[in-house]
Amino acid sequence: MKYRSDKYGSPISQLGYGCMRFTRKGGGIDYPKAAREVLTAIDQGVNYFDTAYIYPGSEECLGRILAESGRRDKVNIATKLPQYLMRSEKAIDKTFQEELSRLRTDRVDYYLMHMFTDYMEWENLKKLGIESWIARRKAEGSIRNLGFSFHGSVDTFLKLLEAYDWDFCQIQYNYLDEHSQAGRKGLRAAAEKGIPVIIMEPLRGGRLTLLPDKARAAIKRCGCSDSPAELALRWLWDQPEVTCVLSGMNSMEMVAENLRIASDAEPGKLTDAEREAVEQVRAILREREKVGCTGCRYCMPCPKGVDIPGTFHFYNLMYLEKKGSARREYAQNVGLRRETGFATQCVGCGKCEAHCPQHLPIREKLREADRELRPLPYKIGISAARRFFRR
């Protein structure tokens, strides 16, 4: 296993274990199977394990595996505070203590504010006293490193980076999301500040392994591997700004393959043929896209707050993946911000089109995208979710 460093020089395995996708059986997690997979990863050098309060049974399962195997001190536990559910400092502390109990530990090595999409979420936590609460937990040693996980726009991400002396952060990033959410710009900005970056969704929930035959053929021609997963992971580990890549491993075959890839990958080892394969796969996938947006952001900022590249990204995803999953991601990333970025906010001023290097009919495509991304049931659902999360 190869290692990269956290903010203070401690080694983090460049392959991390995402515990959200443990195999489920009979209404709960298949503990014996999860234990075999986790212990194999630990014994092969994986030392970063990511879970969260809201992943059903995940914290309890990981805590039990580590306690019963005596391997707690061999690993770093990362878990998350569901900040969107917190209404008081008492609730924060109660939730954290419950997590410690579930995990059977006296400390969390990497603690994240879960799923920031808007800067105001951090402001709200500050009003609850989160900064003094963190300081106390760090002083007593129950939290070692403090960070946040992120699903939102790059501008919000950059603002959050400046808001606190973070120890690390976690972003969704892969070769399809290179210029969406925090994206490459956010990745590099965090690295420039010395903030380690943990990568989630490196394979977009496995979707980058389910490629069309034409894309698989392009990978095979590069001469390195015929595995879509290997190419996607090697593309990430080729970037020195990436600290750790999480994989939701739930089979021994997946554990073995990822361990093999991680044992060799490092910055500078991606070949020209592999780079070309990534470009070809992206081009093949984009043949299904509805809008030829490259995510350059020359159209931004919109004077009315429309998230133009974000809207087009999720609109395209509807035709690259499943429509429902793209709509849910759009609702989460755009619909739950304090100030929404919906296409219906467009007033047709045309400033975006004047700056678009692709000469896209942005105003027309925004109307089209909104109809597809927000059919009536989703509009109702987003409205209800906003009332709950923004109360």
C-alpha positions as CSV (number, residue, x, y, z in Angstrom):
1,M,0.0,0.0,0.0
2,K,1.2,3.5,-0.8
3,Y,0.5,6.4,1.6
4,R,0.0,10.1,1.4
5,S,0.2,12.6,4.3
6,D,-2.5,14.4,6.2
7,K,-2.1,18.0,7.3
8,Y,0.2,17.1,10.1
9,G,2.3,14.5,8.4
10,S,0.5,11.4,9.5
11,P,0.2,8.7,6.8
12,I,-3.1,8.0,5.1
13,S,-3.5,5.1,2.8
14,Q,-4.2,6.4,-0.7
15,L,-7.0,3.8,-0.9
16,G,-9.7,4.4,1.7
17,Y,-12.6,2.1,2.6
18,G,-16.0,3.6,2.1
19,C,-18.4,1.9,4.5
20,M,-21.7,3.1,3.1
21,R,-22.1,0.1,0.8
22,F,-21.6,-2.9,3.1
23,T,-23.6,-5.8,1.8
24,R,-27.0,-6.1,3.4
25,K,-28.8,-9.3,4.3
26,G,-32.1,-9.9,6.1
27,G,-32.7,-6.3,6.8
28,G,-29.3,-5.5,8.2
29,I,-25.6,-5.6,7.3
30,D,-24.1,-9.0,6.6
31,Y,-21.6,-8.8,9.4
32,P,-19.4,-11.9,8.7
33,K,-19.0,-10.8,5.1
34,A,-18.2,-7.2,5.9
35,A,-15.7,-8.3,8.6
36,R,-13.8,-10.5,6.1
37,E,-13.6,-7.7,3.6
38,V,-12.6,-5.0,6.1
39,L,-10.0,-7.1,7.9
40,T,-8.4,-8.1,4.5
41,A,-8.1,-4.4,3.6
42,I,-6.6,-3.5,7.0
43,D,-4.1,-6.4,6.8
44,Q,-3.0,-5.1,3.4
45,G,-2.4,-1.6,4.6
46,V,-5.7,0.3,4.3
47,N,-5.9,2.6,7.3
48,Y,-8.7,5.1,6.4
49,F,-12.3,4.0,7.0
50,D,-15.2,6.3,6.2
51,T,-18.7,6.1,7.6
52,A,-21.5,8.4,8.7
53,Y,-24.2,8.8,11.3
54,I,-26.9,8.4,8.6
55,Y,-25.6,5.2,6.9
56,P,-27.9,2.6,8.4
57,G,-25.9,0.2,10.6
58,S,-22.5,1.3,9.2
59,E,-21.0,2.9,12.3
60,E,-22.1,-0.1,14.5
61,C,-20.7,-2.6,12.1
62,L,-17.3,-0.9,11.7
63,G,-17.0,-0.4,15.4
64,R,-17.8,-4.0,16.1
65,I,-15.3,-5.3,13.5
66,L,-12.5,-3.1,15.0
67,A,-13.3,-3.9,18.6
68,E,-13.6,-7.7,18.1
69,S,-10.5,-7.9,16.0
70,G,-8.4,-5.7,18.2
71,R,-7.4,-3.5,15.2
72,R,-8.8,-0.1,16.3
73,D,-5.4,1.4,16.7
74,K,-4.3,0.3,13.3
75,V,-6.8,2.5,11.5
76,N,-8.2,6.0,11.2
77,I,-12.0,6.3,11.6
78,A,-13.7,9.0,9.7
79,T,-17.4,9.7,10.4
80,K,-19.8,12.7,10.0
81,L,-22.1,15.0,11.9
82,P,-25.5,15.3,10.1
83,Q,-25.2,19.1,10.3
84,Y,-28.5,19.6,8.4
85,L,-30.4,18.0,11.4
86,M,-28.7,20.0,14.2
87,R,-30.8,22.6,16.0
88,S,-28.7,23.1,19.2
89,E,-25.2,22.5,20.6
90,K,-26.9,19.9,22.9
91,A,-28.1,18.0,19.8
92,I,-24.6,18.2,18.3
93,D,-23.0,16.7,21.5
94,K,-25.7,14.0,21.8
95,T,-25.2,12.9,18.2
96,F,-21.4,12.8,18.6
97,Q,-21.6,10.8,21.8
98,E,-23.9,8.3,20.1
99,E,-21.4,8.0,17.3
100,L,-18.6,7.2,19.7
101,S,-20.8,4.5,21.3
102,R,-21.7,3.0,18.0
103,L,-18.1,2.9,16.9
104,R,-16.9,1.6,20.3
105,T,-14.2,4.1,20.5
106,D,-13.1,7.2,22.6
107,R,-12.1,9.3,19.5
108,V,-12.9,10.0,15.9
109,D,-9.7,10.5,13.9
110,Y,-11.3,12.5,11.1
111,Y,-14.7,14.2,11.8
112,L,-16.6,15.8,9.0
113,M,-19.5,18.2,8.8
114,H,-21.7,16.2,6.5
115,M,-22.8,17.3,3.1
116,F,-22.3,21.1,2.9
117,T,-24.1,22.5,-0.1
118,D,-24.3,26.1,1.0
119,Y,-22.0,28.5,3.0
120,M,-24.9,29.4,5.2
121,E,-24.9,25.9,6.7
122,W,-21.6,26.7,8.3
123,E,-22.9,30.0,9.4
124,N,-25.8,28.3,11.1
125,L,-23.5,25.9,12.9
126,K,-21.4,28.8,14.1
127,K,-24.6,30.3,15.7
128,L,-25.1,27.0,17.5
129,G,-21.5,27.3,19.0
130,I,-19.8,24.7,16.8
131,E,-16.4,26.4,16.9
132,S,-16.1,26.3,20.7
133,W,-17.6,22.8,20.7
134,I,-14.9,21.6,18.3
135,A,-12.2,23.3,20.3
136,R,-13.3,21.4,23.4
137,R,-13.5,18.1,21.6
138,K,-10.0,18.6,20.1
139,A,-8.6,19.6,23.4
140,E,-9.8,16.4,25.1
141,G,-8.7,14.3,22.1
142,S,-12.1,12.9,21.1
143,I,-11.7,14.6,17.7
144,R,-8.3,14.6,16.1
145,N,-9.0,16.3,12.7
146,L,-12.0,18.4,11.6
147,G,-13.2,18.7,8.0
148,F,-16.3,18.8,5.8
149,S,-17.8,16.8,3.0
150,F,-19.1,18.9,0.1
151,H,-21.8,18.8,-2.6
152,G,-22.3,22.2,-4.1
153,S,-20.8,24.8,-6.5
154,V,-17.1,25.6,-6.7
155,D,-17.6,29.2,-5.6
156,T,-19.3,28.0,-2.4
157,F,-16.4,25.5,-1.9
158,L,-13.8,28.2,-2.2
159,K,-15.6,30.3,0.3
160,L,-15.8,27.5,2.8
161,L,-12.1,26.8,2.5
162,E,-11.5,30.3,3.8
163,A,-14.1,30.1,6.6
164,Y,-12.2,27.9,9.1
165,D,-8.8,26.4,9.7
166,W,-9.9,23.0,8.3
167,D,-7.7,19.9,8.7
168,F,-9.1,18.2,5.6
169,C,-12.1,18.1,3.3
170,Q,-14.0,15.5,1.1
171,I,-15.3,16.1,-2.4
172,Q,-17.0,14.2,-5.1
173,Y,-14.5,14.0,-8.0
174,N,-13.9,11.7,-11.0
175,Y,-13.2,12.2,-14.6
176,L,-16.8,13.0,-15.4
177,D,-17.1,15.4,-12.5
178,E,-13.8,17.1,-13.2
179,H,-15.4,20.5,-13.7
180,S,-18.6,20.1,-11.6
181,Q,-19.1,20.7,-7.9
182,A,-15.7,21.5,-6.3
183,G,-14.0,20.0,-9.3
184,R,-10.4,20.3,-10.2
185,K,-10.3,24.0,-9.4
186,G,-11.5,23.2,-5.8
187,L,-9.1,20.3,-5.5
188,R,-6.1,22.5,-6.4
189,A,-7.3,25.4,-4.2
190,A,-7.5,23.0,-1.1
191,A,-4.1,21.6,-1.9
192,E,-2.6,25.1,-2.2
193,K,-3.8,25.8,1.3
194,G,-2.3,22.6,2.6
195,I,-5.7,21.0,3.2
196,P,-5.8,17.2,2.4
197,V,-8.5,16.1,0.0
198,I,-10.4,12.9,0.4
199,I,-12.2,11.7,-2.8
200,M,-15.7,10.2,-2.8
201,E,-17.6,8.7,-5.7
202,P,-14.4,8.0,-7.8
203,L,-16.5,5.7,-10.0
204,R,-19.8,7.6,-9.6
205,G,-21.4,4.9,-7.5
206,G,-20.0,2.2,-9.9
207,R,-21.4,3.8,-13.0
208,L,-18.0,4.4,-14.5
209,T,-17.5,0.6,-14.6
210,L,-20.7,0.1,-16.6
211,L,-19.5,1.7,-19.8
212,P,-20.8,1.1,-23.3
213,D,-18.8,-1.4,-25.5
214,K,-17.3,1.4,-27.5
215,A,-15.8,3.0,-24.4
216,R,-14.6,-0.3,-23.1
217,A,-12.8,-0.9,-26.4
218,A,-11.1,2.5,-26.1
219,I,-9.8,1.4,-22.7
220,K,-8.6,-1.9,-23.9
221,R,-6.7,-0.2,-26.8
222,C,-4.6,1.9,-24.4
223,G,-2.7,-1.3,-23.6
224,C,-2.7,-0.9,-19.8
225,S,-5.8,-2.6,-18.6
226,D,-9.3,-3.5,-19.8
227,S,-10.8,-2.5,-16.4
228,P,-12.8,0.8,-16.4
229,A,-12.3,0.9,-12.6
230,E,-8.6,0.8,-12.9
231,L,-8.4,3.6,-15.4
232,A,-10.7,5.8,-13.3
233,L,-8.7,5.1,-10.1
234,R,-5.3,5.6,-11.8
235,W,-6.5,8.9,-13.2
236,L,-7.2,10.1,-9.7
237,W,-4.0,8.8,-8.1
238,D,-2.0,10.5,-10.9
239,Q,-2.9,13.8,-9.3
240,P,-0.7,14.8,-6.3
241,E,-3.4,16.9,-4.8
242,V,-5.5,13.8,-4.1
243,T,-4.8,12.5,-0.6
244,C,-7.1,9.4,-0.4
245,V,-9.6,7.8,-2.7
246,L,-12.6,6.1,-1.1
247,S,-14.1,3.0,-2.6
248,G,-17.3,1.4,-1.3
249,M,-15.9,-2.1,-1.5
250,N,-18.5,-4.9,-0.8
251,S,-16.9,-8.0,-2.3
252,M,-13.5,-9.8,-1.9
253,E,-12.9,-9.4,-5.6
254,M,-13.4,-5.7,-5.4
255,V,-11.1,-5.4,-2.4
256,A,-8.4,-7.5,-4.1
257,E,-8.6,-5.4,-7.4
258,N,-8.5,-2.1,-5.6
259,L,-5.6,-3.2,-3.4
260,R,-3.7,-4.3,-6.5
261,I,-4.2,-1.0,-8.3
262,A,-3.4,1.1,-5.2
263,S,-0.2,-0.8,-4.6
264,D,1.3,0.6,-7.9
265,A,-0.5,3.9,-8.7
266,E,1.2,7.2,-7.9
267,P,1.5,10.7,-9.4
268,G,3.3,10.7,-12.8
269,K,2.6,7.1,-13.6
270,L,-0.4,7.6,-15.8
271,T,0.7,6.9,-19.4
272,D,0.0,9.0,-22.4
273,A,-2.1,6.1,-23.7
274,E,-4.2,6.1,-20.5
275,R,-4.7,9.8,-20.7
276,E,-5.9,9.4,-24.3
277,A,-8.2,6.6,-23.2
278,V,-9.8,8.9,-20.6
279,E,-10.4,11.6,-23.2
280,Q,-11.9,9.0,-25.6
281,V,-14.2,7.6,-23.0
282,R,-15.4,11.0,-22.0
283,A,-16.0,11.9,-25.7
284,I,-18.0,8.7,-26.2
285,L,-20.1,9.3,-23.1
286,R,-20.7,12.9,-24.2
287,E,-22.2,11.6,-27.4
288,R,-25.3,11.1,-25.3
289,E,-25.3,14.6,-23.8
290,K,-28.0,17.1,-24.4
291,V,-25.8,20.2,-24.0
292,G,-22.2,20.5,-25.1
293,C,-21.2,22.4,-21.9
294,T,-17.6,21.9,-20.9
295,G,-18.0,23.5,-17.4
296,C,-15.6,26.3,-18.2
297,R,-17.8,28.8,-16.2
298,Y,-17.2,31.7,-18.5
299,C,-21.0,32.2,-18.3
300,M,-20.8,32.8,-14.6
301,P,-21.8,34.5,-12.4
302,C,-25.4,34.8,-13.6
303,P,-26.8,38.1,-12.3
304,K,-30.0,36.2,-11.2
305,G,-28.1,33.4,-9.5
306,V,-28.8,30.6,-12.0
307,D,-26.3,27.8,-11.7
308,I,-25.8,27.4,-15.4
309,P,-23.0,24.8,-15.6
310,G,-24.5,22.9,-12.7
311,T,-27.9,22.7,-14.4
312,F,-26.4,21.5,-17.7
313,H,-24.2,19.0,-15.8
314,F,-27.2,17.3,-14.2
315,Y,-29.2,17.6,-17.4
316,N,-26.5,15.7,-19.3
317,L,-26.3,13.1,-16.5
318,M,-29.9,12.2,-17.1
319,Y,-28.9,10.8,-20.4
320,L,-25.6,9.3,-19.3
321,E,-27.1,7.6,-16.2
322,K,-30.5,7.1,-14.8
323,K,-32.9,10.0,-14.9
324,G,-34.0,9.6,-11.3
325,S,-30.5,9.6,-9.9
326,A,-29.6,12.8,-11.9
327,R,-32.8,14.5,-10.7
328,R,-32.0,13.6,-7.1
329,E,-28.5,14.9,-7.3
330,Y,-29.7,18.1,-8.9
331,A,-32.2,18.5,-6.1
332,Q,-29.5,18.0,-3.5
333,N,-26.8,20.2,-5.1
334,V,-28.9,23.0,-6.5
335,G,-32.3,22.8,-4.8
336,L,-31.2,22.7,-1.1
337,R,-28.9,25.8,-1.2
338,R,-30.1,28.8,0.8
339,E,-30.2,30.7,-2.5
340,T,-31.3,28.3,-5.2
341,G,-29.9,28.3,-8.7
342,F,-32.9,27.0,-10.7
343,A,-33.1,27.7,-14.4
344,T,-36.5,29.4,-13.9
345,Q,-34.6,32.3,-12.3
346,C,-33.3,33.2,-15.8
347,V,-34.7,36.5,-17.1
348,G,-33.2,36.1,-20.6
349,C,-30.7,38.9,-20.4
350,G,-28.3,36.9,-22.6
351,K,-25.0,37.9,-20.8
352,C,-24.1,34.2,-20.5
353,E,-24.4,33.6,-24.2
354,A,-22.2,36.5,-25.0
355,H,-19.4,34.9,-23.0
356,C,-19.9,31.2,-24.0
357,P,-16.9,29.9,-26.0
358,Q,-19.1,27.1,-27.3
359,H,-21.7,29.5,-28.5
360,L,-24.5,27.5,-26.8
361,P,-28.1,28.7,-26.9
362,I,-28.0,28.8,-23.1
363,R,-31.4,30.5,-22.5
364,E,-33.2,27.9,-24.6
365,K,-31.3,25.0,-23.1
366,L,-32.0,26.2,-19.5
367,R,-35.8,26.1,-20.1
368,E,-35.4,22.7,-21.6
369,A,-33.3,21.4,-18.8
370,D,-35.6,22.7,-16.1
371,R,-38.6,20.9,-17.6
372,E,-36.6,17.6,-17.5
373,L,-34.9,18.0,-14.1
374,R,-37.9,19.3,-12.2
375,P,-41.1,17.6,-13.2
376,L,-44.0,18.3,-10.8
377,P,-43.3,15.6,-8.2
378,Y,-39.7,16.8,-7.9
379,K,-40.8,20.4,-7.5
380,I,-43.1,19.3,-4.6
381,G,-40.3,17.2,-3.1
382,I,-37.7,19.9,-3.2
383,S,-40.1,22.4,-1.7
384,A,-40.9,20.1,1.2
385,A,-37.2,19.3,1.7
386,R,-36.3,23.0,1.8
387,R,-38.9,23.6,4.5
388,F,-37.4,20.8,6.6
389,F,-33.7,21.5,6.1
390,R,-34.0,25.3,6.2
391,R,-36.2,25.6,9.2
